[in-house]
Amino acid sequence: MKQIFTWRDFDEAIRKLSSAVKSSGDDFENVYGVPRGGLVVAVALSHCLDLPVITDVGLVSLGTLVVDDISDSGVTLSTFVGRVGAFATIHIVEGTKVVPDFFASHRLVEWVVYPWEKV
C-alpha cells in the first residue's frame, strides 16, 4: 500500500514543522538536509525559519537543524546523534531508532511516495 504525498500535503507539513520549531524557542544557526529527500525539506524550512541551508556535512554542528523526509529505520539520522542541535522530519515510523524532535505526522501506510519521487 502506498500513500501519495502531494505538494499540498508537503506545504501543510512544512507549516507544521516550522511552527513547531519557532515555538520551541530553540535557536538554530543553519539547516542541513540529508540527501536526497531531506534537501527539499531543508530548503522549504530554511525559507520559513530564515536560516541558511548548508550542504557540507562537515559544517554540521550543535547549531544545526538536521532534516529528512522520513525517519524510517532511523539509521540515517543516527549518524548525527550527539553532533547536532535537533532533528526534523515530515514522517516518522513507529520503532525508528531516532525519534525526531520535530515531525509532522506518523507514517500510516506501508510506503510514502513524495512529490519529488517517481511513483
Buried (B, 14 or more C-beta within 10 A) or exposed (E): EEBEBEEEBBEBBBEBBBEBBEEEEBEBBBBBBBEEBBBBBBBBBBEBBEBEBBEEBEEBEEBBBBBBBBBBEBEBBEEBEEEBBBBBBBBBBEEBEBBBBBBBBEBEEEEBBBEBEEE
